[in-house]
Amino acid sequence: MPASANDKDVLLDIGELTAGYGAQPVLHGISLHVARHEFVAVIGANTAGKSTLLRAISGLLPQCKGRIAFDGKDLTKLKAHEIAGLGIAHVPEGRHVFPEMTVEDNLRMGAYARADQAATQQSLERVFELFPRLKERRAQYAGSMSGGEQQMVAVGRGMMLEPKLLILDEPSLGLAPLVVEEMHQRFLDIHRSGVTVLLVEQNVSLALHSAERAYVMSSGSIEIEGSARELLHDDRIRKAYLGI
């Protein structure tokens, strides 16, 4: 049964969030929640404000009003690196790997704040189990890899943090269909390992088949929310996003 914002096991709780980059806010009174160990998707058009929402959670916006609580802690007054230190890994749209660094060095950048080298090595091995291709190419420069491989690096770098919450921003953007399918299988594996996942995804069908619950954003507001299964059969979603 979907969690409610009153449940004690809510990991991320956002209330009446207004945020943006300048005089005019992009987000208008956003309220949503993600329970511990849940897989939640946020879908909507390109201009809906989905990426802005994720940036607000990660402390990357200059203007932000409202409530953002993670594991009971207020995030609104924290800096981005402090938020990451609480266990939120943000994999941004566009991957943003370090092209002139090796795959392994890119991955280790995700654990730069961790002092325990043995634990970091264990995290690295878990990433290699998740993405065997990265182990094969650990010494290759990330900039010479395909888009799909770079996305693996970006997700693996996030997992090096050993996050409680993994935030994924448009991870299928620009990737071939077979690679998209493979990546979403890995996201399901990550979720099954106990990591809470918040996914922003342009591929609405795949997002709703992966997630347990979903929110539909439009013009900086939440328009619809419900179980992913319900939204798959919602005529509004089928017509607007699935071409049915």
Secondary structure, DSSP 8 states (H G I E B T S, - for coil): ----TTSTTEEEEEEEEEEESSSSEEEEEEEEEEETT-EEEEEE-TTSSHHHHHHHHTT--SEEEEEEEETTEE-TTS-HHHHHHTTEEEE-TT----TTSBHHHHHHHTTTT---HHHHHHHHHHHHHH-HHHHHTTTSBGGGS-HHHHHHHHHHHHHTT--SEEEEESTTTT--HHHHHHHHHHHHHHHHTT-EEEEE-S-HHHHHHH-SEEEEEETTEEEEEEEHHHHHT-HHHHHHTS--
